[in-house]
Amino acid sequence: MEESLISRYKEALKLKDMDADIYSPLVLAYIGDAIYELVIRTKVVNHGNTQVNKLHKRTAALVKAEAQARLYMLLEDELTEEEKAVYRRGRNSKTTTMAKNATMKDYRMATGFEALMGWLYLKGSMDRLVELVASGLSKAGCLDGGEKETEGKTGI
């Protein structure tokens, strides 16, 4: 299924083949942020029809920098050396902005995580991307039966 989806994107949008390794870490994080949020939104919406505000709160809690940093820490031992290198490139990239509700450490780790997600996506490794996200959510207790509820907020 993964190959056909990516092939359909390429065909329908007339995309050229890309080498994910040539993109800057911040470009990888840019696309990785979007694809990770799409995966999380899909997971959240799958719990059933509910108010959009509630969906947004659940999603936001799982895509914020702190949650992404924690997810990376839960997944670190599962990553290949190549995946760890992509993460480090993203984490160590010099950014000019920072999320207002994140520590610098969490923001940098989240940027590395997003770079990894973007790299996997551009390489056409959606199976691996979803495998890692599912494993991290499972380890955090957010995969089975919905997300954790802590003080009215969903989070890892």
N, C-alpha and C positions, 0 to 999 in steps of 0.2 A: 504494500500500500504506500509506503513511504516514497519509494522510487517514482511511482505513478503520480503522486501529488506534486513532488518537486518537478518532475518532467512536465506536468500540466502547467505549472507556474511558468517554467521556461518557455514552453511553446506558446501559451496564450499571451504572455507579456513580452515575448520576443527577447528574452534575456540571454545574454552570452554566458558561457561557462566562466566561473570565477575561481580564483585560487584564494581561499580564505586566509592563507598564510601571508599574503602581501598587504593585507589591510592593517591600518594602524589599530592599536588596542582600543582607542576611543571610538573608532568607526565600528569595530566589533561590539563594543559595549552599547553603542547606539542601536544597532539592530537587535542585539541580545536583550536589551531592556524590553523592546516591543514583543519579541517572541516569547520571552519568559512571562510577561504579563498576559499574553494571549493564552498560554498554557494554564496559568492560574485562573484566569477568568473562565475558561472552559470548565475547569474543575469546580469552581464556585457555582456557576450556573447549573451544573449537573445535579446539584443538590435539590433543585426544584424551583418552580416559579415563586418568586418573592419580590418584595419591594426593591427597587433599584438602589435606593440608599443603603439598604442592608447588604446588597451584593457588593457595592462599592467599598463599604467598610471592611468586609471580609477580605476582599481583594487587596485593598490598600495595606492591610496588616501583613499580608504575605509577600508583597512586593517592595515594601520599604527597605531601606538600606540595612537596618538592624537585622531584619528577617533574612535577607539575602546573605549577609555575613555569617549568620548562624547556620544557614543551610550549607554554605561552603564548608564550614568547620565540620559539620556532620558527614559531608561527602568526601573530604580530603583523602581519606585512606582508600577510597574506591577509584580515584582518578589515575589515569596513566601518567607517565612522566611528561608526555607531550601535552596533555590537558593541563597539568600543573604549570608547565611553562607558559601556556597561553594565559592562564589565570594570573601568574606573576607579572607578565607583560601588562595586563590590564590594571592590576593593583598598583604597579609602580609608575604608571603613566601620570604625567603632570596635567592635572585638570585645573581650570581657572575658576570653577564653580564648586559649590558643595551644597548638599541638601540641608535645609534649615533645621531639620529635626534629627540630624544624625551626627555622630562623632566623626572626626576625620578618619579614624581607624575603620569604623564601620563603612563609611562612604568609599574608602579606597578598596576595601574587601568586596563591597557590592559591585564596584566598577570592574574588578577582576572577575567576579562571578558572571556579570553581564557579558564581559568580553568572551568568556568561555561559552556561554549560551549562544552568542552571535557566531562564534567560530564553528561550533557544532552545526548550527543552522546553515551557514553558508557552505559548509562541507557536504551538506545533504545528509547529515547524521541525526535525523530526527528521532530515530529509535533510541540512540544513545542519550540524546538530550532529555527525552521523556523518561527514560530509565533512571537517569540521575535525579531529575526532579521528583519522581515518584519515590525513589529510595530516600531522599532527604526528607520529604514530607512524611513518609512512613516512620522514619527514625524520630521525627519531631512529634509524632502522634497526631498529625494533621491529615492523614490519608484515609483512615478507616472511619466511616460514619461522620465525617465532617471535621471542621477545624476546632482547635482548642478554644475554649472561651475563658478568658482571663479578665476579670474586672470589666466585662462588657466589650472587650476587644478581642479580635481573633489574632492569633500570632503564633510564631514558632518559639 
